[in-house]
Amino acid sequence: MAVVHSSKIEFEVGLDENKVPEKIKWNAQDGGVTSEETKAFMLSVWDAKKKDTLRIDLWTKDMPVDEMKQFFHQTLVSMSQTFQRATNDEKMAATMIDFCDYFAEKLELKK
């Protein structure tokens, strides 16, 4: 199958003198995102040859801990939903959502 269209997603990370992220901007033109600031991102890619996940997890030094907890919770919920769509494994997806609810309860994220 020939590639019909190509799309690019870019991250620009501004570092301090100790190479700690101070500012993160991202672009995804097909998604309507142009030079948007963010405080954190998690990127996972699958290495099919090694059968292993490669990751980049970055956050700025001024990312508040309470927002990081919320970011993790929302990411876990999103991963659960994606897992269900990708595998059609309703039982495990429901188990993952149960864990997300437990996670939010323990961190007092849901009022």
N, C-alpha and C positions, 0 to 999 in steps of 0.2 A: 504494500500500500504506500503510495507516494504522499509525502507531507504536503498539504495544501496551504497551510498557514503556519507561521511561527509567531510565538508570543514570548515576551521577555518579562521576568520579574527580577527586580534589582533591590539590593539593600546597600545602603551607605552608612558606615559606622564611624562616627567621630570619636577618637580616643584621646584620653589625657596623657600626660607624660609617663604614666605607669601602664599604658595600654589598657586602661579600664574604659569601657564605653561611657561616653558622656551624652552623645546624641545619636539617634538612629532615625534615618529616613528611608522610605521605600517607595518604589514605583511599580505599577502594574497597569500599563496604559490600556490594555484590553479590559481591565476592570475599572477604569476611570480613576485610578490612583496616580497622582503626580506629586512627588516630593512630599509625601505625608510623614509627619513625625510620629514616632511610636516610642514607647518606653521599654518594650520587650518583644521578642519573637522566639519561636521554637520552630526549627526546620528539620524534618526527617526525610531522608532519601534512602531508597532501597538499592543496595549493591547486589544485583542478581548473581554475579559471579561468585561472590563470597558468601551469599545468603546471609547478609548482615545489614543492619540499619546504621547509617551514618547520620550524625546529628550535629546541629549547631543550636545552642541555647544561649541567647544573649539578652541582657537587660542593662539599662542605664543605672548609674550609681544613685540616681535620685528616684528610682522606682520605689514607691511606698510599699511596705510589707503587706498592708491590707489589700492593696490592689494586686500584688503578686499572688496572694491567696485566691482572690477572685479570678484572676487570669488562669491559674492552674485549674480551678474548678470548672470554668467555662471550657477550657481546653479538653479536660477529661470528658465532659458531657458531649462535646463535639466529636471526640474520638469514638465514644460509644455509639453515637448516631451513624458515624461513618462506617464503623465496624459492622453494624447491622445492615446498612445498604450494600457494603462490599461482599459480605459473606452470607447474608440471609439467615444468620444464626440468631434467631429471636431470643432463645433462652439465654445465651451468653450475653447478648446485648442488654437484656433486662437485668442480669446480674451486675453488669458494669454500671448501669444506671442506678441500681440499688447502692453500689459503692459510692457513686457520685453524691447521692443523697446523704449517705453516712458521712462522707468527707465534708460536705457543706454543713451538716449538723455539728460535727466536732469543731469546725472552725467558726461556728456561729455566723455563717454567711446568709442563711435564710431566716428571716424573722417571722 
